[in-house]
Amino acid sequence: MEADILHSGFDGLKFTVETDIPPELRNALAEAKAQAIQTNAETVLEFGSVALSVRRTGGSAFSAHTGEYGAEWYFLDPENRPANNPGITVDFRAFLLATGGLDAAEKHFRTCMGAFGIRYADHLLRVTRVDYAIDFLAPWCEPDREALVVPPGTRIQEHTGIDETETHATGARVTGLRAGAVANRQLVIYDKRQEVIQKGKLGWLTIWNDARAQLNRPPLDLADRLASQVWRFELRMGSKQLRNRWEMRSWQDLRDMVGDAYAEFCEKIRYTCPTTDSNRARWPTHDLWREVASVIANDLQENCSGVLPSDVIETNRAEHMRMLDRQILGLLVSRAAASEVQPHEFAEFLDGHIEAIRRMSDEHPTPLAERIGKAAARYRFK
């Protein structure tokens, strides 16, 4: 079953920034938004070297974008910002990522932040969403929900028909599958050719035909579905994976670990060839999924550390505990010396002194739970 790879790369990337926009930008956005409301059309705001298209929508915040090869920007109003909400959200456009990857996204981000006069540091960034997509020219393929092997409890949806509405009917051509939750780990397999036609995203046809030209093959004719059927395998990760499991915060974290995260993705969720074996874990991996895993391994080989963040955290925690134990031993030896304890009396001294320390803790005016809580807050290894 032959399938040509027409495209592979990042398709979505979202950051938040824990900071406020400066007053000059806030006032300019407010004026542009008021004009957009009055004219019922986007208002172009030239700010520094960057042109922002400001929308009339956004509630009390400001919604804007920097074009198809830029990003969506969402600014909370610093004069009316809800507590504990990030002041800035940046959602990079698919064509920017498809043509320039992470380098183009980071360059655009830093250029815009500089032009907007927004002060920030990398520790204020949070990666909240990453999508990676692979487009296969595979007219023979039709997604099969039974072929998905996913962790227990993962929700699977099947879509059929031109509008891709969820259905349990049979007989209609399947146009997409979705498994998992976008906040965690989600796989979507869908008819990308259909989306390109319906939404007029012909830039993808240019990308695909460029890949075809490199293979010395003729361009695709979208009018001929059987010869131009493109299936997109889109692997999405949200905050539960990026922040909670992988501790991915900044641009550097993304570059260092996103390959590891996607390698694990390809192990946790698989597209298979169903058999009569009752143990789905033994079903053989589908050729297309082998290609997915291979492409990701090759494309993101420079974005792997080979170490789980949890391993690093536990190593740091263990070393910190060893350091504290060494300090405690040193203090007890000093305390024994102050009490003129002889070496052969040290073990007995330890037993008695630990009991004395326990009584001191019981008599302490601050409850033990509160003291432990404060200490735990100081010793964060994430």
Contacts in CASP RR format, 6 or more apart in sequence:
PFRMAT RR
TARGET T0000
AUTHOR 0000-0000-0000
METHOD contacts of the structure
MODEL  1
MEADILHSGFDGLKFTVETDIPPELRNALAEAKAQAIQTNAETVLEFGSV
ALSVRRTGGSAFSAHTGEYGAEWYFLDPENRPANNPGITVDFRAFLLATG
GLDAAEKHFRTCMGAFGIRYADHLLRVTRVDYAIDFLAPWCEPDREALVV
PPGTRIQEHTGIDETETHATGARVTGLRAGAVANRQLVIYDKRQEVIQKG
KLGWLTIWNDARAQLNRPPLDLADRLASQVWRFELRMGSKQLRNRWEMRS
WQDLRDMVGDAYAEFCEKIRYTCPTTDSNRARWPTHDLWREVASVIANDL
QENCSGVLPSDVIETNRAEHMRMLDRQILGLLVSRAAASEVQPHEFAEFL
DGHIEAIRRMSDEHPTPLAERIGKAAARYRFK
1 138 0 8 1.000
1 140 0 8 1.000
1 141 0 8 1.000
1 287 0 8 1.000
2 138 0 8 1.000
3 136 0 8 1.000
3 137 0 8 1.000
3 138 0 8 1.000
3 141 0 8 1.000
3 287 0 8 1.000
3 288 0 8 1.000
3 291 0 8 1.000
4 136 0 8 1.000
4 137 0 8 1.000
4 138 0 8 1.000
4 211 0 8 1.000
4 212 0 8 1.000
4 215 0 8 1.000
4 217 0 8 1.000
5 134 0 8 1.000
5 135 0 8 1.000
5 136 0 8 1.000
5 137 0 8 1.000
5 211 0 8 1.000
5 291 0 8 1.000
5 295 0 8 1.000
6 135 0 8 1.000
6 136 0 8 1.000
6 137 0 8 1.000
6 207 0 8 1.000
6 208 0 8 1.000
6 211 0 8 1.000
6 212 0 8 1.000
6 230 0 8 1.000
7 98 0 8 1.000
7 133 0 8 1.000
7 134 0 8 1.000
7 135 0 8 1.000
7 204 0 8 1.000
7 207 0 8 1.000
7 208 0 8 1.000
7 211 0 8 1.000
8 132 0 8 1.000
8 133 0 8 1.000
8 134 0 8 1.000
8 135 0 8 1.000
8 295 0 8 1.000
8 296 0 8 1.000
8 299 0 8 1.000
9 97 0 8 1.000
9 98 0 8 1.000
9 101 0 8 1.000
9 132 0 8 1.000
9 133 0 8 1.000
9 134 0 8 1.000
9 299 0 8 1.000
10 97 0 8 1.000
10 98 0 8 1.000
10 101 0 8 1.000
10 102 0 8 1.000
10 105 0 8 1.000
10 130 0 8 1.000
10 131 0 8 1.000
10 132 0 8 1.000
10 133 0 8 1.000
11 94 0 8 1.000
11 97 0 8 1.000
11 98 0 8 1.000
11 131 0 8 1.000
11 132 0 8 1.000
11 133 0 8 1.000
11 234 0 8 1.000
12 91 0 8 1.000
12 92 0 8 1.000
12 94 0 8 1.000
12 97 0 8 1.000
12 129 0 8 1.000
12 130 0 8 1.000
12 131 0 8 1.000
13 91 0 8 1.000
13 92 0 8 1.000
13 97 0 8 1.000
13 102 0 8 1.000
13 105 0 8 1.000
13 127 0 8 1.000
13 129 0 8 1.000
13 130 0 8 1.000
13 131 0 8 1.000
14 89 0 8 1.000
14 90 0 8 1.000
14 91 0 8 1.000
14 92 0 8 1.000
14 127 0 8 1.000
14 128 0 8 1.000
14 129 0 8 1.000
14 130 0 8 1.000
15 89 0 8 1.000
15 90 0 8 1.000
15 109 0 8 1.000
15 125 0 8 1.000
15 126 0 8 1.000
15 127 0 8 1.000
15 128 0 8 1.000
16 86 0 8 1.000
16 87 0 8 1.000
16 88 0 8 1.000
16 89 0 8 1.000
16 90 0 8 1.000
16 125 0 8 1.000
16 126 0 8 1.000
16 128 0 8 1.000
17 86 0 8 1.000
17 87 0 8 1.000
17 88 0 8 1.000
17 89 0 8 1.000
17 90 0 8 1.000
17 118 0 8 1.000
17 120 0 8 1.000
17 124 0 8 1.000
17 125 0 8 1.000
17 126 0 8 1.000
18 86 0 8 1.000
18 87 0 8 1.000
18 124 0 8 1.000
18 125 0 8 1.000
18 126 0 8 1.000
19 87 0 8 1.000
19 88 0 8 1.000
19 118 0 8 1.000
19 119 0 8 1.000
19 120 0 8 1.000
19 124 0 8 1.000
20 76 0 8 1.000
20 78 0 8 1.000
20 81 0 8 1.000
20 87 0 8 1.000
21 29 0 8 1.000
21 75 0 8 1.000
21 78 0 8 1.000
21 87 0 8 1.000
21 88 0 8 1.000
21 116 0 8 1.000
21 118 0 8 1.000
22 116 0 8 1.000
22 117 0 8 1.000
22 118 0 8 1.000
22 119 0 8 1.000
23 78 0 8 1.000
24 117 0 8 1.000
25 47 0 8 1.000
25 75 0 8 1.000
25 116 0 8 1.000
25 117 0 8 1.000
25 118 0 8 1.000
26 75 0 8 1.000
26 77 0 8 1.000
26 78 0 8 1.000
26 79 0 8 1.000
28 45 0 8 1.000
28 47 0 8 1.000
29 45 0 8 1.000
29 52 0 8 1.000
29 54 0 8 1.000
29 62 0 8 1.000
29 64 0 8 1.000
29 75 0 8 1.000
30 62 0 8 1.000
30 77 0 8 1.000
32 43 0 8 1.000
32 44 0 8 1.000
32 45 0 8 1.000
32 52 0 8 1.000
32 54 0 8 1.000
32 64 0 8 1.000
33 43 0 8 1.000
33 54 0 8 1.000
33 55 0 8 1.000
33 56 0 8 1.000
33 62 0 8 1.000
35 43 0 8 1.000
36 42 0 8 1.000
36 43 0 8 1.000
36 54 0 8 1.000
36 55 0 8 1.000
36 56 0 8 1.000
37 56 0 8 1.000
40 56 0 8 1.000
41 56 0 8 1.000
42 53 0 8 1.000
42 54 0 8 1.000
42 55 0 8 1.000
42 56 0 8 1.000
43 53 0 8 1.000
43 54 0 8 1.000
44 51 0 8 1.000
44 52 0 8 1.000
44 53 0 8 1.000
44 54 0 8 1.000
45 51 0 8 1.000
45 52 0 8 1.000
45 53 0 8 1.000
45 54 0 8 1.000
45 64 0 8 1.000
46 52 0 8 1.000
47 115 0 8 1.000
47 116 0 8 1.000
48 115 0 8 1.000
48 116 0 8 1.000
49 111 0 8 1.000
49 115 0 8 1.000
50 66 0 8 1.000
50 111 0 8 1.000
50 112 0 8 1.000
50 115 0 8 1.000
50 116 0 8 1.000
51 66 0 8 1.000
52 64 0 8 1.000
52 65 0 8 1.000
52 66 0 8 1.000
52 73 0 8 1.000
53 64 0 8 1.000
53 65 0 8 1.000
53 66 0 8 1.000
53 67 0 8 1.000
54 62 0 8 1.000
54 63 0 8 1.000
54 64 0 8 1.000
55 63 0 8 1.000
55 64 0 8 1.000
55 65 0 8 1.000
57 63 0 8 1.000
58 74 0 8 1.000
60 77 0 8 1.000
60 80 0 8 1.000
61 74 0 8 1.000
61 75 0 8 1.000
61 76 0 8 1.000
61 77 0 8 1.000
62 73 0 8 1.000
62 74 0 8 1.000
62 75 0 8 1.000
62 77 0 8 1.000
63 72 0 8 1.000
63 73 0 8 1.000
63 74 0 8 1.000
64 72 0 8 1.000
64 73 0 8 1.000
64 74 0 8 1.000
64 75 0 8 1.000
65 71 0 8 1.000
65 72 0 8 1.000
65 73 0 8 1.000
65 93 0 8 1.000
66 73 0 8 1.000
66 108 0 8 1.000
66 112 0 8 1.000
67 93 0 8 1.000
68 93 0 8 1.000
68 95 0 8 1.000
68 96 0 8 1.000
69 93 0 8 1.000
69 95 0 8 1.000
69 96 0 8 1.000
69 99 0 8 1.000
70 92 0 8 1.000
70 93 0 8 1.000
70 96 0 8 1.000
70 108 0 8 1.000
71 90 0 8 1.000
71 91 0 8 1.000
71 92 0 8 1.000
71 93 0 8 1.000
71 96 0 8 1.000
71 105 0 8 1.000
71 108 0 8 1.000
71 109 0 8 1.000
71 112 0 8 1.000
72 89 0 8 1.000
72 90 0 8 1.000
72 91 0 8 1.000
72 92 0 8 1.000
72 93 0 8 1.000
73 88 0 8 1.000
73 89 0 8 1.000
73 90 0 8 1.000
73 112 0 8 1.000
74 88 0 8 1.000
74 89 0 8 1.000
74 90 0 8 1.000
74 91 0 8 1.000
75 87 0 8 1.000
75 88 0 8 1.000
76 82 0 8 1.000
76 85 0 8 1.000
76 86 0 8 1.000
76 87 0 8 1.000
76 88 0 8 1.000
78 87 0 8 1.000
81 87 0 8 1.000
86 126 0 8 1.000
88 118 0 8 1.000
89 128 0 8 1.000
90 109 0 8 1.000
91 129 0 8 1.000
92 105 0 8 1.000
92 108 0 8 1.000
92 109 0 8 1.000
95 203 0 8 1.000
96 104 0 8 1.000
96 105 0 8 1.000
96 108 0 8 1.000
97 104 0 8 1.000
97 105 0 8 1.000
98 207 0 8 1.000
99 207 0 8 1.000
102 251 0 8 1.000
102 254 0 8 1.000
102 255 0 8 1.000
106 251 0 8 1.000
109 251 0 8 1.000
113 120 0 8 1.000
122 249 0 8 1.000
122 250 0 8 1.000
122 251 0 8 1.000
122 252 0 8 1.000
123 249 0 8 1.000
123 250 0 8 1.000
125 249 0 8 1.000
125 250 0 8 1.000
125 251 0 8 1.000
126 239 0 8 1.000
126 243 0 8 1.000
126 249 0 8 1.000
127 242 0 8 1.000
127 243 0 8 1.000
127 248 0 8 1.000
127 249 0 8 1.000
127 250 0 8 1.000
127 253 0 8 1.000
127 254 0 8 1.000
128 238 0 8 1.000
128 239 0 8 1.000
128 242 0 8 1.000
128 243 0 8 1.000
129 182 0 8 1.000
129 236 0 8 1.000
129 237 0 8 1.000
129 238 0 8 1.000
129 239 0 8 1.000
129 242 0 8 1.000
130 236 0 8 1.000
130 237 0 8 1.000
130 238 0 8 1.000
130 242 0 8 1.000
130 254 0 8 1.000
130 258 0 8 1.000
130 261 0 8 1.000
131 234 0 8 1.000
131 235 0 8 1.000
131 236 0 8 1.000
131 237 0 8 1.000
132 234 0 8 1.000
132 235 0 8 1.000
132 262 0 8 1.000
132 296 0 8 1.000
132 300 0 8 1.000
133 232 0 8 1.000
133 233 0 8 1.000
133 234 0 8 1.000
133 235 0 8 1.000
134 232 0 8 1.000
134 233 0 8 1.000
134 291 0 8 1.000
134 292 0 8 1.000
134 295 0 8 1.000
134 296 0 8 1.000
135 192 0 8 1.000
135 204 0 8 1.000
135 208 0 8 1.000
135 230 0 8 1.000
135 231 0 8 1.000
135 232 0 8 1.000
136 230 0 8 1.000
136 231 0 8 1.000
136 232 0 8 1.000
136 233 0 8 1.000
136 288 0 8 1.000
136 291 0 8 1.000
137 208 0 8 1.000
137 220 0 8 1.000
137 228 0 8 1.000
137 229 0 8 1.000
137 230 0 8 1.000
138 229 0 8 1.000
138 230 0 8 1.000
138 231 0 8 1.000
138 288 0 8 1.000
139 225 0 8 1.000
139 226 0 8 1.000
139 227 0 8 1.000
139 228 0 8 1.000
139 229 0 8 1.000
141 229 0 8 1.000
141 231 0 8 1.000
141 288 0 8 1.000
142 173 0 8 1.000
142 174 0 8 1.000
143 158 0 8 1.000
143 174 0 8 1.000
143 176 0 8 1.000
143 177 0 8 1.000
143 189 0 8 1.000
143 190 0 8 1.000
143 231 0 8 1.000
144 174 0 8 1.000
144 177 0 8 1.000
144 274 0 8 1.000
145 156 0 8 1.000
145 158 0 8 1.000
145 177 0 8 1.000
146 274 0 8 1.000
147 271 0 8 1.000
147 272 0 8 1.000
147 273 0 8 1.000
147 274 0 8 1.000
147 283 0 8 1.000
147 286 0 8 1.000
148 156 0 8 1.000
148 177 0 8 1.000
148 179 0 8 1.000
148 187 0 8 1.000
148 269 0 8 1.000
148 270 0 8 1.000
148 271 0 8 1.000
148 272 0 8 1.000
149 269 0 8 1.000
149 270 0 8 1.000
149 271 0 8 1.000
149 272 0 8 1.000
149 280 0 8 1.000
149 281 0 8 1.000
149 283 0 8 1.000
150 156 0 8 1.000
150 179 0 8 1.000
150 180 0 8 1.000
150 187 0 8 1.000
150 268 0 8 1.000
150 269 0 8 1.000
150 270 0 8 1.000
151 268 0 8 1.000
151 269 0 8 1.000
154 179 0 8 1.000
154 180 0 8 1.000
154 269 0 8 1.000
155 179 0 8 1.000
155 180 0 8 1.000
155 181 0 8 1.000
156 177 0 8 1.000
156 178 0 8 1.000
156 179 0 8 1.000
156 180 0 8 1.000
157 166 0 8 1.000
157 177 0 8 1.000
157 178 0 8 1.000
157 179 0 8 1.000
158 166 0 8 1.000
158 167 0 8 1.000
158 168 0 8 1.000
158 174 0 8 1.000
158 176 0 8 1.000
158 177 0 8 1.000
159 165 0 8 1.000
159 166 0 8 1.000
159 167 0 8 1.000
159 174 0 8 1.000
159 175 0 8 1.000
159 176 0 8 1.000
159 177 0 8 1.000
159 178 0 8 1.000
159 190 0 8 1.000
160 167 0 8 1.000
160 169 0 8 1.000
160 171 0 8 1.000
160 172 0 8 1.000
160 173 0 8 1.000
160 174 0 8 1.000
160 175 0 8 1.000
160 176 0 8 1.000
161 167 0 8 1.000
161 172 0 8 1.000
161 173 0 8 1.000
161 175 0 8 1.000
162 175 0 8 1.000
162 194 0 8 1.000
164 175 0 8 1.000
164 176 0 8 1.000
164 190 0 8 1.000
175 190 0 8 1.000
175 191 0 8 1.000
175 194 0 8 1.000
176 188 0 8 1.000
176 189 0 8 1.000
176 190 0 8 1.000
176 191 0 8 1.000
177 187 0 8 1.000
177 188 0 8 1.000
177 189 0 8 1.000
177 190 0 8 1.000
178 186 0 8 1.000
178 187 0 8 1.000
178 188 0 8 1.000
178 189 0 8 1.000
178 190 0 8 1.000
179 186 0 8 1.000
179 187 0 8 1.000
179 188 0 8 1.000
179 269 0 8 1.000
180 186 0 8 1.000
180 187 0 8 1.000
180 269 0 8 1.000
182 236 0 8 1.000
182 238 0 8 1.000
183 238 0 8 1.000
183 239 0 8 1.000
183 240 0 8 1.000
184 237 0 8 1.000
184 238 0 8 1.000
184 240 0 8 1.000
184 241 0 8 1.000
185 236 0 8 1.000
185 237 0 8 1.000
185 238 0 8 1.000
185 240 0 8 1.000
185 241 0 8 1.000
185 265 0 8 1.000
185 268 0 8 1.000
185 269 0 8 1.000
186 235 0 8 1.000
186 236 0 8 1.000
186 237 0 8 1.000
186 238 0 8 1.000
187 233 0 8 1.000
187 234 0 8 1.000
187 235 0 8 1.000
187 236 0 8 1.000
187 265 0 8 1.000
187 269 0 8 1.000
187 271 0 8 1.000
188 232 0 8 1.000
188 233 0 8 1.000
188 234 0 8 1.000
188 236 0 8 1.000
189 231 0 8 1.000
189 232 0 8 1.000
189 233 0 8 1.000
189 234 0 8 1.000
189 271 0 8 1.000
190 231 0 8 1.000
190 232 0 8 1.000
190 234 0 8 1.000
191 229 0 8 1.000
191 230 0 8 1.000
191 231 0 8 1.000
191 232 0 8 1.000
192 204 0 8 1.000
192 230 0 8 1.000
192 231 0 8 1.000
192 232 0 8 1.000
193 222 0 8 1.000
193 225 0 8 1.000
193 228 0 8 1.000
193 229 0 8 1.000
193 230 0 8 1.000
195 201 0 8 1.000
196 202 0 8 1.000
196 203 0 8 1.000
196 204 0 8 1.000
196 205 0 8 1.000
196 222 0 8 1.000
196 230 0 8 1.000
197 222 0 8 1.000
205 220 0 8 1.000
205 222 0 8 1.000
208 220 0 8 1.000
208 230 0 8 1.000
209 219 0 8 1.000
209 220 0 8 1.000
212 218 0 8 1.000
212 219 0 8 1.000
212 220 0 8 1.000
213 219 0 8 1.000
220 227 0 8 1.000
220 228 0 8 1.000
220 230 0 8 1.000
221 227 0 8 1.000
221 228 0 8 1.000
222 228 0 8 1.000
231 288 0 8 1.000
233 271 0 8 1.000
233 288 0 8 1.000
233 289 0 8 1.000
233 292 0 8 1.000
235 262 0 8 1.000
235 265 0 8 1.000
235 266 0 8 1.000
235 292 0 8 1.000
235 296 0 8 1.000
237 261 0 8 1.000
237 262 0 8 1.000
237 265 0 8 1.000
241 261 0 8 1.000
242 248 0 8 1.000
242 261 0 8 1.000
243 249 0 8 1.000
245 261 0 8 1.000
245 309 0 8 1.000
245 310 0 8 1.000
246 253 0 8 1.000
246 257 0 8 1.000
246 260 0 8 1.000
246 261 0 8 1.000
246 309 0 8 1.000
247 253 0 8 1.000
247 309 0 8 1.000
247 313 0 8 1.000
247 382 0 8 1.000
248 254 0 8 1.000
248 257 0 8 1.000
248 258 0 8 1.000
248 261 0 8 1.000
254 303 0 8 1.000
255 302 0 8 1.000
255 303 0 8 1.000
256 303 0 8 1.000
256 305 0 8 1.000
257 303 0 8 1.000
257 304 0 8 1.000
257 305 0 8 1.000
257 309 0 8 1.000
258 300 0 8 1.000
258 303 0 8 1.000
259 296 0 8 1.000
259 300 0 8 1.000
259 301 0 8 1.000
259 303 0 8 1.000
259 304 0 8 1.000
260 303 0 8 1.000
260 304 0 8 1.000
260 305 0 8 1.000
260 306 0 8 1.000
260 307 0 8 1.000
260 308 0 8 1.000
262 296 0 8 1.000
262 300 0 8 1.000
263 293 0 8 1.000
263 296 0 8 1.000
263 297 0 8 1.000
263 300 0 8 1.000
263 304 0 8 1.000
266 289 0 8 1.000
266 292 0 8 1.000
266 293 0 8 1.000
266 296 0 8 1.000
270 283 0 8 1.000
270 285 0 8 1.000
270 286 0 8 1.000
270 289 0 8 1.000
271 285 0 8 1.000
271 286 0 8 1.000
271 288 0 8 1.000
271 289 0 8 1.000
271 292 0 8 1.000
272 280 0 8 1.000
272 283 0 8 1.000
272 284 0 8 1.000
272 285 0 8 1.000
272 286 0 8 1.000
272 289 0 8 1.000
273 283 0 8 1.000
273 284 0 8 1.000
273 285 0 8 1.000
273 286 0 8 1.000
274 280 0 8 1.000
274 283 0 8 1.000
275 282 0 8 1.000
275 283 0 8 1.000
275 284 0 8 1.000
277 283 0 8 1.000
313 381 0 8 1.000
313 382 0 8 1.000
316 381 0 8 1.000
317 381 0 8 1.000
320 379 0 8 1.000
320 381 0 8 1.000
332 350 0 8 1.000
332 353 0 8 1.000
333 346 0 8 1.000
335 353 0 8 1.000
336 345 0 8 1.000
336 346 0 8 1.000
336 349 0 8 1.000
336 353 0 8 1.000
339 349 0 8 1.000
341 349 0 8 1.000
361 368 0 8 1.000
364 371 0 8 1.000
END
